[in-house]
Amino acid sequence: MLRLTGLPPRSAFPDVAVARDESGLELRFGGAGDERIVEVPMWTLEGQDPEAAQLSLLARLQELGYRASLVR
């Protein structure tokens, strides 16, 4: 399980797209014309299935109130 800290505030960045590639996960936070990118290196997933980690992260972000979407 990833520890979610230091995320941009939902009030300014309510939208987040979660993408996955061979290097890890990328979270693109957007909002009022601005964008922040958070990269999660694959090694931080601690042997988790990358797709399962992506879906779990997507669900957790939604629980936190972000409008999260999956990028394939």
mmCIF file as Biopython writes it, N, C-alpha, C and O atoms, coordinates in Angstrom:
data_model
#
loop_
_atom_site.group_PDB
_atom_site.id
_atom_site.type_symbol
_atom_site.label_atom_id
_atom_site.label_alt_id
_atom_site.label_comp_id
_atom_site.label_asym_id
_atom_site.label_entity_id
_atom_site.label_seq_id
_atom_site.pdbx_PDB_ins_code
_atom_site.Cartn_x
_atom_site.Cartn_y
_atom_site.Cartn_z
_atom_site.occupancy
_atom_site.B_iso_or_equiv
_atom_site.auth_seq_id
_atom_site.auth_asym_id
_atom_site.pdbx_PDB_model_num
ATOM 1   N N  . MET A ? 1  ? 0.847   -1.182 0.000   1.0 0.0 1  A 1 
ATOM 2   C CA . MET A ? 1  ? 0.000   0.000  0.000   1.0 0.0 1  A 1 
ATOM 3   C C  . MET A ? 1  ? 0.885   1.234  0.000   1.0 0.0 1  A 1 
ATOM 4   O O  . MET A ? 1  ? 1.829   1.338  0.783   1.0 0.0 1  A 1 
ATOM 5   N N  . LEU A ? 2  ? 0.574   2.152  -0.872  1.0 0.0 2  A 1 
ATOM 6   C CA . LEU A ? 2  ? 1.308   3.409  -0.939  1.0 0.0 2  A 1 
ATOM 7   C C  . LEU A ? 2  ? 0.835   4.357  0.142   1.0 0.0 2  A 1 
ATOM 8   O O  . LEU A ? 2  ? -0.351  4.409  0.465   1.0 0.0 2  A 1 
ATOM 9   N N  . ARG A ? 3  ? 1.749   5.087  0.683   1.0 0.0 3  A 1 
ATOM 10  C CA . ARG A ? 3  ? 1.405   6.110  1.669   1.0 0.0 3  A 1 
ATOM 11  C C  . ARG A ? 3  ? 1.214   7.418  0.922   1.0 0.0 3  A 1 
ATOM 12  O O  . ARG A ? 3  ? 2.146   7.914  0.289   1.0 0.0 3  A 1 
ATOM 13  N N  . LEU A ? 4  ? 0.021   7.975  0.990   1.0 0.0 4  A 1 
ATOM 14  C CA . LEU A ? 4  ? -0.301  9.194  0.252   1.0 0.0 4  A 1 
ATOM 15  C C  . LEU A ? 4  ? -0.072  10.421 1.121   1.0 0.0 4  A 1 
ATOM 16  O O  . LEU A ? 4  ? -0.862  10.724 2.015   1.0 0.0 4  A 1 
ATOM 17  N N  . THR A ? 5  ? 1.015   11.116 0.847   1.0 0.0 5  A 1 
ATOM 18  C CA . THR A ? 5  ? 1.327   12.347 1.564   1.0 0.0 5  A 1 
ATOM 19  C C  . THR A ? 5  ? 1.774   13.393 0.556   1.0 0.0 5  A 1 
ATOM 20  O O  . THR A ? 5  ? 2.292   13.057 -0.509  1.0 0.0 5  A 1 
ATOM 21  N N  . GLY A ? 6  ? 1.575   14.642 0.888   1.0 0.0 6  A 1 
ATOM 22  C CA . GLY A ? 6  ? 2.047   15.731 0.043   1.0 0.0 6  A 1 
ATOM 23  C C  . GLY A ? 6  ? 1.287   15.913 -1.256  1.0 0.0 6  A 1 
ATOM 24  O O  . GLY A ? 6  ? 1.815   16.479 -2.213  1.0 0.0 6  A 1 
ATOM 25  N N  . LEU A ? 7  ? 0.051   15.438 -1.296  1.0 0.0 7  A 1 
ATOM 26  C CA . LEU A ? 7  ? -0.740  15.607 -2.515  1.0 0.0 7  A 1 
ATOM 27  C C  . LEU A ? 7  ? -1.217  17.049 -2.629  1.0 0.0 7  A 1 
ATOM 28  O O  . LEU A ? 7  ? -1.417  17.716 -1.614  1.0 0.0 7  A 1 
ATOM 29  N N  . PRO A ? 8  ? -1.401  17.541 -3.865  1.0 0.0 8  A 1 
ATOM 30  C CA . PRO A ? 8  ? -1.927  18.891 -4.033  1.0 0.0 8  A 1 
ATOM 31  C C  . PRO A ? 8  ? -3.333  19.002 -3.427  1.0 0.0 8  A 1 
ATOM 32  O O  . PRO A ? 8  ? -4.067  18.014 -3.397  1.0 0.0 8  A 1 
ATOM 33  N N  . PRO A ? 9  ? -3.708  20.170 -2.952  1.0 0.0 9  A 1 
ATOM 34  C CA . PRO A ? 9  ? -5.037  20.326 -2.341  1.0 0.0 9  A 1 
ATOM 35  C C  . PRO A ? 9  ? -6.160  20.109 -3.348  1.0 0.0 9  A 1 
ATOM 36  O O  . PRO A ? 9  ? -6.087  20.566 -4.489  1.0 0.0 9  A 1 
ATOM 37  N N  . ARG A ? 10 ? -7.205  19.401 -2.904  1.0 0.0 10 A 1 
ATOM 38  C CA . ARG A ? 10 ? -8.363  19.146 -3.780  1.0 0.0 10 A 1 
ATOM 39  C C  . ARG A ? 10 ? -9.025  20.431 -4.241  1.0 0.0 10 A 1 
ATOM 40  O O  . ARG A ? 10 ? -9.561  20.492 -5.347  1.0 0.0 10 A 1 
ATOM 41  N N  . SER A ? 11 ? -8.992  21.445 -3.412  1.0 0.0 11 A 1 
ATOM 42  C CA . SER A ? 11 ? -9.650  22.704 -3.779  1.0 0.0 11 A 1 
ATOM 43  C C  . SER A ? 11 ? -9.016  23.332 -5.024  1.0 0.0 11 A 1 
ATOM 44  O O  . SER A ? 11 ? -9.717  23.963 -5.815  1.0 0.0 11 A 1 
ATOM 45  N N  . ALA A ? 12 ? -7.735  23.172 -5.204  1.0 0.0 12 A 1 
ATOM 46  C CA . ALA A ? 12 ? -7.047  23.755 -6.357  1.0 0.0 12 A 1 
ATOM 47  C C  . ALA A ? 12 ? -6.827  22.741 -7.485  1.0 0.0 12 A 1 
ATOM 48  O O  . ALA A ? 12 ? -6.726  23.120 -8.652  1.0 0.0 12 A 1 
ATOM 49  N N  . PHE A ? 13 ? -6.755  21.462 -7.137  1.0 0.0 13 A 1 
ATOM 50  C CA . PHE A ? 13 ? -6.475  20.400 -8.116  1.0 0.0 13 A 1 
ATOM 51  C C  . PHE A ? 13 ? -7.442  19.238 -7.914  1.0 0.0 13 A 1 
ATOM 52  O O  . PHE A ? 13 ? -7.042  18.176 -7.437  1.0 0.0 13 A 1 
ATOM 53  N N  . PRO A ? 14 ? -8.707  19.429 -8.270  1.0 0.0 14 A 1 
ATOM 54  C CA . PRO A ? 14 ? -9.706  18.396 -7.981  1.0 0.0 14 A 1 
ATOM 55  C C  . PRO A ? 14 ? -9.655  17.177 -8.905  1.0 0.0 14 A 1 
ATOM 56  O O  . PRO A ? 14 ? -10.200 16.125 -8.570  1.0 0.0 14 A 1 
ATOM 57  N N  . ASP A ? 15 ? -9.016  17.309 -10.045 1.0 0.0 15 A 1 
ATOM 58  C CA . ASP A ? 15 ? -8.981  16.221 -11.025 1.0 0.0 15 A 1 
ATOM 59  C C  . ASP A ? 15 ? -7.612  15.557 -11.021 1.0 0.0 15 A 1 
ATOM 60  O O  . ASP A ? 15 ? -6.584  16.227 -10.923 1.0 0.0 15 A 1 
ATOM 61  N N  . VAL A ? 16 ? -7.610  14.232 -11.129 1.0 0.0 16 A 1 
ATOM 62  C CA . VAL A ? 16 ? -6.338  13.514 -11.217 1.0 0.0 16 A 1 
ATOM 63  C C  . VAL A ? 16 ? -6.491  12.339 -12.182 1.0 0.0 16 A 1 
ATOM 64  O O  . VAL A ? 16 ? -7.458  11.580 -12.119 1.0 0.0 16 A 1 
ATOM 65  N N  . ALA A ? 17 ? -5.519  12.213 -13.067 1.0 0.0 17 A 1 
ATOM 66  C CA . ALA A ? 17 ? -5.459  11.087 -13.996 1.0 0.0 17 A 1 
ATOM 67  C C  . ALA A ? 17 ? -4.299  10.200 -13.565 1.0 0.0 17 A 1 
ATOM 68  O O  . ALA A ? 17 ? -3.193  10.686 -13.330 1.0 0.0 17 A 1 
ATOM 69  N N  . VAL A ? 18 ? -4.554  8.899  -13.463 1.0 0.0 18 A 1 
ATOM 70  C CA . VAL A ? 18 ? -3.547  7.953  -13.001 1.0 0.0 18 A 1 
ATOM 71  C C  . VAL A ? 18 ? -3.124  7.082  -14.183 1.0 0.0 18 A 1 
ATOM 72  O O  . VAL A ? 18 ? -3.927  6.330  -14.736 1.0 0.0 18 A 1 
ATOM 73  N N  . ALA A ? 19 ? -1.849  7.196  -14.559 1.0 0.0 19 A 1 
ATOM 74  C CA . ALA A ? 19 ? -1.308  6.424  -15.679 1.0 0.0 19 A 1 
ATOM 75  C C  . ALA A ? 19 ? -0.217  5.492  -15.176 1.0 0.0 19 A 1 
ATOM 76  O O  . ALA A ? 19 ? 0.380   5.721  -14.125 1.0 0.0 19 A 1 
ATOM 77  N N  . ARG A ? 20 ? 0.035   4.428  -15.950 1.0 0.0 20 A 1 
ATOM 78  C CA . ARG A ? 20 ? 1.059   3.452  -15.582 1.0 0.0 20 A 1 
ATOM 79  C C  . ARG A ? 20 ? 1.903   3.119  -16.793 1.0 0.0 20 A 1 
ATOM 80  O O  . ARG A ? 20 ? 1.380   2.942  -17.893 1.0 0.0 20 A 1 
ATOM 81  N N  . ASP A ? 21 ? 3.222   3.033  -16.592 1.0 0.0 21 A 1 
ATOM 82  C CA . ASP A ? 21 ? 4.111   2.515  -17.615 1.0 0.0 21 A 1 
ATOM 83  C C  . ASP A ? 21 ? 5.185   1.677  -16.937 1.0 0.0 21 A 1 
ATOM 84  O O  . ASP A ? 21 ? 5.090   1.413  -15.738 1.0 0.0 21 A 1 
ATOM 85  N N  . GLU A ? 22 ? 6.198   1.255  -17.674 1.0 0.0 22 A 1 
ATOM 86  C CA . GLU A ? 22 ? 7.200   0.353  -17.101 1.0 0.0 22 A 1 
ATOM 87  C C  . GLU A ? 22 ? 8.035   0.994  -15.991 1.0 0.0 22 A 1 
ATOM 88  O O  . GLU A ? 22 ? 8.644   0.282  -15.193 1.0 0.0 22 A 1 
ATOM 89  N N  . SER A ? 23 ? 8.072   2.321  -15.931 1.0 0.0 23 A 1 
ATOM 90  C CA . SER A ? 23 ? 8.879   2.980  -14.899 1.0 0.0 23 A 1 
ATOM 91  C C  . SER A ? 23 ? 8.104   3.251  -13.607 1.0 0.0 23 A 1 
ATOM 92  O O  . SER A ? 23 ? 8.708   3.505  -12.565 1.0 0.0 23 A 1 
ATOM 93  N N  . GLY A ? 24 ? 6.777   3.197  -13.670 1.0 0.0 24 A 1 
ATOM 94  C CA . GLY A ? 24 ? 5.976   3.433  -12.468 1.0 0.0 24 A 1 
ATOM 95  C C  . GLY A ? 24 ? 4.621   4.042  -12.778 1.0 0.0 24 A 1 
ATOM 96  O O  . GLY A ? 24 ? 4.076   3.880  -13.869 1.0 0.0 24 A 1 
ATOM 97  N N  . LEU A ? 25 ? 4.097   4.744  -11.791 1.0 0.0 25 A 1 
ATOM 98  C CA . LEU A ? 25 ? 2.795   5.394  -11.928 1.0 0.0 25 A 1 
ATOM 99  C C  . LEU A ? 25 ? 2.997   6.902  -12.033 1.0 0.0 25 A 1 
ATOM 100 O O  . LEU A ? 25 ? 3.923   7.462  -11.445 1.0 0.0 25 A 1 
ATOM 101 N N  . GLU A ? 26 ? 2.125   7.542  -12.786 1.0 0.0 26 A 1 
ATOM 102 C CA . GLU A ? 26 ? 2.151   8.996  -12.904 1.0 0.0 26 A 1 
ATOM 103 C C  . GLU A ? 26 ? 0.773   9.529  -12.547 1.0 0.0 26 A 1 
ATOM 104 O O  . GLU A ? 26 ? -0.239  9.088  -13.090 1.0 0.0 26 A 1 
ATOM 105 N N  . LEU A ? 27 ? 0.750   10.483 -11.628 1.0 0.0 27 A 1 
ATOM 106 C CA . LEU A ? 27 ? -0.499  11.125 -11.225 1.0 0.0 27 A 1 
ATOM 107 C C  . LEU A ? 27 ? -0.463  12.554 -11.749 1.0 0.0 27 A 1 
ATOM 108 O O  . LEU A ? 27 ? 0.412   13.335 -11.373 1.0 0.0 27 A 1 
ATOM 109 N N  . ARG A ? 28 ? -1.403  12.894 -12.610 1.0 0.0 28 A 1 
ATOM 110 C CA . ARG A ? 28 ? -1.505  14.242 -13.165 1.0 0.0 28 A 1 
ATOM 111 C C  . ARG A ? 28 ? -2.681  14.945 -12.527 1.0 0.0 28 A 1 
ATOM 112 O O  . ARG A ? 28 ? -3.839  14.652 -12.827 1.0 0.0 28 A 1 
ATOM 113 N N  . PHE A ? 29 ? -2.370  15.878 -11.639 1.0 0.0 29 A 1 
ATOM 114 C CA . PHE A ? 29 ? -3.394  16.645 -10.951 1.0 0.0 29 A 1 
ATOM 115 C C  . PHE A ? 29 ? -3.685  17.900 -11.752 1.0 0.0 29 A 1 
ATOM 116 O O  . PHE A ? 29 ? -2.763  18.591 -12.186 1.0 0.0 29 A 1 
ATOM 117 N N  . GLY A ? 30 ? -4.960  18.197 -11.950 1.0 0.0 30 A 1 
ATOM 118 C CA . GLY A ? 30 ? -5.350  19.387 -12.705 1.0 0.0 30 A 1 
ATOM 119 C C  . GLY A ? 30 ? -6.478  20.119 -12.021 1.0 0.0 30 A 1 
ATOM 120 O O  . GLY A ? 30 ? -7.137  19.609 -11.115 1.0 0.0 30 A 1 
ATOM 121 N N  . GLY A ? 31 ? -6.669  21.313 -12.484 1.0 0.0 31 A 1 
ATOM 122 C CA . GLY A ? 31 ? -7.726  22.135 -11.914 1.0 0.0 31 A 1 
ATOM 123 C C  . GLY A ? 31 ? -7.845  23.414 -12.697 1.0 0.0 31 A 1 
ATOM 124 O O  . GLY A ? 31 ? -7.955  23.390 -13.923 1.0 0.0 31 A 1 
ATOM 125 N N  . ALA A ? 32 ? -7.826  24.493 -12.028 1.0 0.0 32 A 1 
ATOM 126 C CA . ALA A ? 32 ? -8.036  25.814 -12.610 1.0 0.0 32 A 1 
ATOM 127 C C  . ALA A ? 32 ? -6.901  26.193 -13.569 1.0 0.0 32 A 1 
ATOM 128 O O  . ALA A ? 32 ? -6.215  27.193 -13.358 1.0 0.0 32 A 1 
ATOM 129 N N  . GLY A ? 33 ? -6.708  25.395 -14.620 1.0 0.0 33 A 1 
ATOM 130 C CA . GLY A ? 33 ? -5.719  25.700 -15.635 1.0 0.0 33 A 1 
ATOM 131 C C  . GLY A ? 33 ? -4.297  25.338 -15.260 1.0 0.0 33 A 1 
ATOM 132 O O  . GLY A ? 33 ? -3.393  25.473 -16.084 1.0 0.0 33 A 1 
ATOM 133 N N  . ASP A ? 34 ? -4.078  24.886 -14.048 1.0 0.0 34 A 1 
ATOM 134 C CA . ASP A ? 34 ? -2.751  24.532 -13.588 1.0 0.0 34 A 1 
ATOM 135 C C  . ASP A ? 34 ? -2.639  23.010 -13.544 1.0 0.0 34 A 1 
ATOM 136 O O  . ASP A ? 34 ? -3.652  22.311 -13.551 1.0 0.0 34 A 1 
ATOM 137 N N  . GLU A ? 35 ? -1.417  22.499 -13.497 1.0 0.0 35 A 1 
ATOM 138 C CA . GLU A ? 35 ? -1.216  21.056 -13.457 1.0 0.0 35 A 1 
ATOM 139 C C  . GLU A ? 35 ? -0.012  20.732 -12.574 1.0 0.0 35 A 1 
ATOM 140 O O  . GLU A ? 35 ? 0.994   21.442 -12.579 1.0 0.0 35 A 1 
ATOM 141 N N  . ARG A ? 36 ? -0.138  19.657 -11.828 1.0 0.0 36 A 1 
ATOM 142 C CA . ARG A ? 36 ? 0.970   19.139 -11.019 1.0 0.0 36 A 1 
ATOM 143 C C  . ARG A ? 36 ? 1.112   17.661 -11.336 1.0 0.0 36 A 1 
ATOM 144 O O  . ARG A ? 36 ? 0.120   16.944 -11.469 1.0 0.0 36 A 1 
ATOM 145 N N  . ILE A ? 37 ? 2.338   17.218 -11.453 1.0 0.0 37 A 1 
ATOM 146 C CA . ILE A ? 37 ? 2.605   15.809 -11.743 1.0 0.0 37 A 1 
ATOM 147 C C  . ILE A ? 37 ? 3.362   15.195 -10.573 1.0 0.0 37 A 1 
ATOM 148 O O  . ILE A ? 37 ? 4.345   15.751 -10.082 1.0 0.0 37 A 1 
ATOM 149 N N  . VAL A ? 38 ? 2.882   14.040 -10.140 1.0 0.0 38 A 1 
ATOM 150 C CA . VAL A ? 38 ? 3.547   13.272 -9.090  1.0 0.0 38 A 1 
ATOM 151 C C  . VAL A ? 38 ? 3.902   11.926 -9.704  1.0 0.0 38 A 1 
ATOM 152 O O  . VAL A ? 38 ? 3.035   11.223 -10.224 1.0 0.0 38 A 1 
ATOM 153 N N  . GLU A ? 39 ? 5.184   11.572 -9.640  1.0 0.0 39 A 1 
ATOM 154 C CA . GLU A ? 39 ? 5.626   10.292 -10.176 1.0 0.0 39 A 1 
ATOM 155 C C  . GLU A ? 39 ? 5.901   9.324  -9.032  1.0 0.0 39 A 1 
ATOM 156 O O  . GLU A ? 39 ? 6.517   9.682  -8.029  1.0 0.0 39 A 1 
ATOM 157 N N  . VAL A ? 40 ? 5.435   8.098  -9.203  1.0 0.0 40 A 1 
ATOM 158 C CA . VAL A ? 40 ? 5.630   7.041  -8.216  1.0 0.0 40 A 1 
ATOM 159 C C  . VAL A ? 40 ? 6.485   5.968  -8.888  1.0 0.0 40 A 1 
ATOM 160 O O  . VAL A ? 40 ? 5.980   5.217  -9.722  1.0 0.0 40 A 1 
ATOM 161 N N  . PRO A ? 41 ? 7.775   5.882  -8.539  1.0 0.0 41 A 1 
ATOM 162 C CA . PRO A ? 41 ? 8.645   4.877  -9.157  1.0 0.0 41 A 1 
ATOM 163 C C  . PRO A ? 41 ? 8.178   3.455  -8.863  1.0 0.0 41 A 1 
ATOM 164 O O  . PRO A ? 41 ? 7.616   3.174  -7.804  1.0 0.0 41 A 1 
ATOM 165 N N  . MET A ? 42 ? 8.420   2.576  -9.811  1.0 0.0 42 A 1 
ATOM 166 C CA . MET A ? 42 ? 7.969   1.188  -9.694  1.0 0.0 42 A 1 
ATOM 167 C C  . MET A ? 42 ? 8.525   0.517  -8.433  1.0 0.0 42 A 1 
ATOM 168 O O  . MET A ? 42 ? 7.834   -0.309 -7.837  1.0 0.0 42 A 1 
ATOM 169 N N  . TRP A ? 43 ? 9.741   0.842  -8.014  1.0 0.0 43 A 1 
ATOM 170 C CA . TRP A ? 43 ? 10.331  0.178  -6.851  1.0 0.0 43 A 1 
ATOM 171 C C  . TRP A ? 43 ? 9.548   0.456  -5.572  1.0 0.0 43 A 1 
ATOM 172 O O  . TRP A ? 43 ? 9.635   -0.324 -4.624  1.0 0.0 43 A 1 
ATOM 173 N N  . THR A ? 44 ? 8.790   1.540  -5.522  1.0 0.0 44 A 1 
ATOM 174 C CA . THR A ? 44 ? 8.023   1.854  -4.314  1.0 0.0 44 A 1 
ATOM 175 C C  . THR A ? 44 ? 6.765   0.985  -4.173  1.0 0.0 44 A 1 
ATOM 176 O O  . THR A ? 44 ? 6.108   1.003  -3.132  1.0 0.0 44 A 1 
ATOM 177 N N  . LEU A ? 45 ? 6.443   0.238  -5.208  1.0 0.0 45 A 1 
ATOM 178 C CA . LEU A ? 45 ? 5.245   -0.605 -5.161  1.0 0.0 45 A 1 
ATOM 179 C C  . LEU A ? 45 ? 5.494   -1.913 -4.415  1.0 0.0 45 A 1 
ATOM 180 O O  . LEU A ? 45 ? 4.561   -2.691 -4.220  1.0 0.0 45 A 1 
ATOM 181 N N  . GLU A ? 46 ? 6.730   -2.170 -3.995  1.0 0.0 46 A 1 
ATOM 182 C CA . GLU A ? 46 ? 7.085   -3.299 -3.134  1.0 0.0 46 A 1 
ATOM 183 C C  . GLU A ? 46 ? 6.534   -4.643 -3.617  1.0 0.0 46 A 1 
ATOM 184 O O  . GLU A ? 46 ? 5.905   -5.366 -2.845  1.0 0.0 46 A 1 
ATOM 185 N N  . GLY A ? 47 ? 6.761   -4.975 -4.861  1.0 0.0 47 A 1 
ATOM 186 C CA . GLY A ? 47 ? 6.358   -6.278 -5.380  1.0 0.0 47 A 1 
ATOM 187 C C  . GLY A ? 47 ? 4.888   -6.422 -5.698  1.0 0.0 47 A 1 
ATOM 188 O O  . GLY A ? 47 ? 4.446   -7.512 -6.060  1.0 0.0 47 A 1 
ATOM 189 N N  . GLN A ? 48 ? 4.115   -5.355 -5.575  1.0 0.0 48 A 1 
ATOM 190 C CA . GLN A ? 48 ? 2.697   -5.414 -5.921  1.0 0.0 48 A 1 
ATOM 191 C C  . GLN A ? 48 ? 2.540   -5.552 -7.434  1.0 0.0 48 A 1 
ATOM 192 O O  . GLN A ? 48 ? 3.410   -5.138 -8.200  1.0 0.0 48 A 1 
ATOM 193 N N  . ASP A ? 49 ? 1.451   -6.123 -7.838  1.0 0.0 49 A 1 
ATOM 194 C CA . ASP A ? 49 ? 1.102   -6.143 -9.249  1.0 0.0 49 A 1 
ATOM 195 C C  . ASP A ? 49 ? 0.868   -4.689 -9.676  1.0 0.0 49 A 1 
ATOM 196 O O  . ASP A ? 49 ? 0.043   -4.008 -9.066  1.0 0.0 49 A 1 
ATOM 197 N N  . PRO A ? 50 ? 1.572   -4.189 -10.712 1.0 0.0 50 A 1 
ATOM 198 C CA . PRO A ? 50 ? 1.437   -2.780 -11.099 1.0 0.0 50 A 1 
ATOM 199 C C  . PRO A ? 50 ? 0.003   -2.356 -11.436 1.0 0.0 50 A 1 
ATOM 200 O O  . PRO A ? 50 ? -0.416  -1.253 -11.083 1.0 0.0 50 A 1 
ATOM 201 N N  . GLU A ? 51 ? -0.746  -3.223 -12.114 1.0 0.0 51 A 1 
ATOM 202 C CA . GLU A ? 51 ? -2.124  -2.872 -12.454 1.0 0.0 51 A 1 
ATOM 203 C C  . GLU A ? 51 ? -2.992  -2.791 -11.197 1.0 0.0 51 A 1 
ATOM 204 O O  . GLU A ? 51 ? -3.819  -1.889 -11.065 1.0 0.0 51 A 1 
ATOM 205 N N  . ALA A ? 52 ? -2.802  -3.730 -10.286 1.0 0.0 52 A 1 
ATOM 206 C CA . ALA A ? 52 ? -3.557  -3.707 -9.030  1.0 0.0 52 A 1 
ATOM 207 C C  . ALA A ? 52 ? -3.209  -2.467 -8.216  1.0 0.0 52 A 1 
ATOM 208 O O  . ALA A ? 52 ? -4.088  -1.859 -7.604  1.0 0.0 52 A 1 
ATOM 209 N N  . ALA A ? 53 ? -1.930  -2.089 -8.205  1.0 0.0 53 A 1 
ATOM 210 C CA . ALA A ? 53 ? -1.510  -0.884 -7.488  1.0 0.0 53 A 1 
ATOM 211 C C  . ALA A ? 53 ? -2.150  0.360  -8.100  1.0 0.0 53 A 1 
ATOM 212 O O  . ALA A ? 53 ? -2.574  1.264  -7.381  1.0 0.0 53 A 1 
ATOM 213 N N  . GLN A ? 54 ? -2.216  0.401  -9.416  1.0 0.0 54 A 1 
ATOM 214 C CA . GLN A ? 54 ? -2.832  1.542  -10.106 1.0 0.0 54 A 1 
ATOM 215 C C  . GLN A ? 54 ? -4.312  1.648  -9.748  1.0 0.0 54 A 1 
ATOM 216 O O  . GLN A ? 54 ? -4.801  2.738  -9.450  1.0 0.0 54 A 1 
ATOM 217 N N  . LEU A ? 55 ? -5.013  0.543  -9.775  1.0 0.0 55 A 1 
ATOM 218 C CA . LEU A ? 55 ? -6.444  0.558  -9.462  1.0 0.0 55 A 1 
ATOM 219 C C  . LEU A ? 55 ? -6.692  0.890  -7.995  1.0 0.0 55 A 1 
ATOM 220 O O  . LEU A ? 55 ? -7.638  1.607  -7.668  1.0 0.0 55 A 1 
ATOM 221 N N  . SER A ? 56 ? -5.849  0.374  -7.120  1.0 0.0 56 A 1 
ATOM 222 C CA . SER A ? 56 ? -5.969  0.678  -5.696  1.0 0.0 56 A 1 
ATOM 223 C C  . SER A ? 56 ? -5.741  2.161  -5.436  1.0 0.0 56 A 1 
ATOM 224 O O  . SER A ? 56 ? -6.470  2.783  -4.664  1.0 0.0 56 A 1 
ATOM 225 N N  . LEU A ? 57 ? -4.734  2.715  -6.078  1.0 0.0 57 A 1 
ATOM 226 C CA . LEU A ? 57 ? -4.446  4.142  -5.934  1.0 0.0 57 A 1 
ATOM 227 C C  . LEU A ? 57 ? -5.598  4.987  -6.466  1.0 0.0 57 A 1 
ATOM 228 O O  . LEU A ? 57 ? -5.964  5.993  -5.857  1.0 0.0 57 A 1 
ATOM 229 N N  . LEU A ? 58 ? -6.163  4.590  -7.583  1.0 0.0 58 A 1 
ATOM 230 C CA . LEU A ? 58 ? -7.311  5.292  -8.157  1.0 0.0 58 A 1 
ATOM 231 C C  . LEU A ? 58 ? -8.472  5.315  -7.163  1.0 0.0 58 A 1 
ATOM 232 O O  . LEU A ? 58 ? -9.086  6.358  -6.942  1.0 0.0 58 A 1 
ATOM 233 N N  . ALA A ? 59 ? -8.765  4.171  -6.570  1.0 0.0 59 A 1 
ATOM 234 C CA . ALA A ? 59 ? -9.860  4.082  -5.599  1.0 0.0 59 A 1 
ATOM 235 C C  . ALA A ? 59 ? -9.576  4.940  -4.369  1.0 0.0 59 A 1 
ATOM 236 O O  . ALA A ? 59 ? -10.472 5.613  -3.858  1.0 0.0 59 A 1 
ATOM 237 N N  . ARG A ? 60 ? -8.337  4.917  -3.896  1.0 0.0 60 A 1 
ATOM 238 C CA . ARG A ? 60 ? -7.982  5.707  -2.698  1.0 0.0 60 A 1 
ATOM 239 C C  . ARG A ? 60 ? -8.106  7.200  -2.966  1.0 0.0 60 A 1 
ATOM 240 O O  . ARG A ? 60 ? -8.581  7.943  -2.107  1.0 0.0 60 A 1 
ATOM 241 N N  . LEU A ? 61 ? -7.687  7.647  -4.141  1.0 0.0 61 A 1 
ATOM 242 C CA . LEU A ? 61 ? -7.814  9.066  -4.496  1.0 0.0 61 A 1 
ATOM 243 C C  . LEU A ? 61 ? -9.282  9.479  -4.559  1.0 0.0 61 A 1 
ATOM 244 O O  . LEU A ? 61 ? -9.642  10.582 -4.147  1.0 0.0 61 A 1 
ATOM 245 N N  . GLN A ? 62 ? -10.123 8.590  -5.075  1.0 0.0 62 A 1 
ATOM 246 C CA . GLN A ? 62 ? -11.560 8.880  -5.106  1.0 0.0 62 A 1 
ATOM 247 C C  . GLN A ? 62 ? -12.115 8.974  -3.694  1.0 0.0 62 A 1 
ATOM 248 O O  . GLN A ? 62 ? -12.946 9.836  -3.410  1.0 0.0 62 A 1 
ATOM 249 N N  . GLU A ? 63 ? -11.666 8.101  -2.811  1.0 0.0 63 A 1 
ATOM 250 C CA . GLU A ? 63 ? -12.098 8.160  -1.408  1.0 0.0 63 A 1 
ATOM 251 C C  . GLU A ? 63 ? -11.704 9.480  -0.759  1.0 0.0 63 A 1 
ATOM 252 O O  . GLU A ? 63 ? -12.419 9.995  0.100   1.0 0.0 63 A 1 
ATOM 253 N N  . LEU A ? 64 ? -10.572 10.021 -1.172  1.0 0.0 64 A 1 
ATOM 254 C CA . LEU A ? 64 ? -10.093 11.287 -0.632  1.0 0.0 64 A 1 
ATOM 255 C C  . LEU A ? 64 ? -10.810 12.502 -1.241  1.0 0.0 64 A 1 
ATOM 256 O O  . LEU A ? 64 ? -10.569 13.637 -0.832  1.0 0.0 64 A 1 
ATOM 257 N N  . GLY A ? 65 ? -11.689 12.254 -2.216  1.0 0.0 65 A 1 
ATOM 258 C CA . GLY A ? 65 ? -12.484 13.330 -2.784  1.0 0.0 65 A 1 
ATOM 259 C C  . GLY A ? 65 ? -12.010 13.879 -4.114  1.0 0.0 65 A 1 
ATOM 260 O O  . GLY A ? 65 ? -12.592 14.836 -4.626  1.0 0.0 65 A 1 
ATOM 261 N N  . TYR A ? 66 ? -10.962 13.292 -4.688  1.0 0.0 66 A 1 
ATOM 262 C CA . TYR A ? 66 ? -10.511 13.727 -6.014  1.0 0.0 66 A 1 
ATOM 263 C C  . TYR A ? 66 ? -11.405 13.097 -7.075  1.0 0.0 66 A 1 
ATOM 264 O O  . TYR A ? 66 ? -11.955 12.015 -6.867  1.0 0.0 66 A 1 
ATOM 265 N N  . ARG A ? 67 ? -11.548 13.767 -8.203  1.0 0.0 67 A 1 
ATOM 266 C CA . ARG A ? 67 ? -12.211 13.172 -9.367  1.0 0.0 67 A 1 
ATOM 267 C C  . ARG A ? 67 ? -11.115 12.444 -10.147 1.0 0.0 67 A 1 
ATOM 268 O O  . ARG A ? 67 ? -10.435 13.028 -10.990 1.0 0.0 67 A 1 
ATOM 269 N N  . ALA A ? 68 ? -10.968 11.175 -9.847  1.0 0.0 68 A 1 
ATOM 270 C CA . ALA A ? 68 ? -9.865  10.393 -10.393 1.0 0.0 68 A 1 
ATOM 271 C C  . ALA A ? 68 ? -10.295 9.575  -11.605 1.0 0.0 68 A 1 
ATOM 272 O O  . ALA A ? 68 ? -11.393 9.019  -11.639 1.0 0.0 68 A 1 
ATOM 273 N N  . SER A ? 69 ? -9.414  9.512  -12.594 1.0 0.0 69 A 1 
ATOM 274 C CA . SER A ? 69 ? -9.693  8.726  -13.776 1.0 0.0 69 A 1 
ATOM 275 C C  . SER A ? 69 ? -8.456  7.908  -14.143 1.0 0.0 69 A 1 
ATOM 276 O O  . SER A ? 69 ? -7.331  8.268  -13.796 1.0 0.0 69 A 1 
ATOM 277 N N  . LEU A ? 70 ? -8.681  6.830  -14.832 1.0 0.0 70 A 1 
ATOM 278 C CA . LEU A ? 70 ? -7.649  5.903  -15.218 1.0 0.0 70 A 1 
ATOM 279 C C  . LEU A ? 70 ? -7.209  6.214  -16.649 1.0 0.0 70 A 1 
ATOM 280 O O  . LEU A ? 70 ? -8.041  6.415  -17.534 1.0 0.0 70 A 1 
ATOM 281 N N  . VAL A ? 71 ? -5.900  6.250  -16.866 1.0 0.0 71 A 1 
ATOM 282 C CA . VAL A ? 71 ? -5.343  6.444  -18.203 1.0 0.0 71 A 1 
ATOM 283 C C  . VAL A ? 71 ? -4.701  5.133  -18.584 1.0 0.0 71 A 1 
ATOM 284 O O  . VAL A ? 71 ? -3.861  4.618  -17.846 1.0 0.0 71 A 1 
ATOM 285 N N  . ARG A ? 72 ? -5.074  4.588  -19.712 1.0 0.0 72 A 1 
ATOM 286 C CA . ARG A ? 72 ? -4.518  3.290  -20.158 1.0 0.0 72 A 1 
ATOM 287 C C  . ARG A ? 72 ? -3.448  3.492  -21.186 1.0 0.0 72 A 1 
ATOM 288 O O  . ARG A ? 72 ? -2.870  2.521  -21.674 1.0 0.0 72 A 1 
#
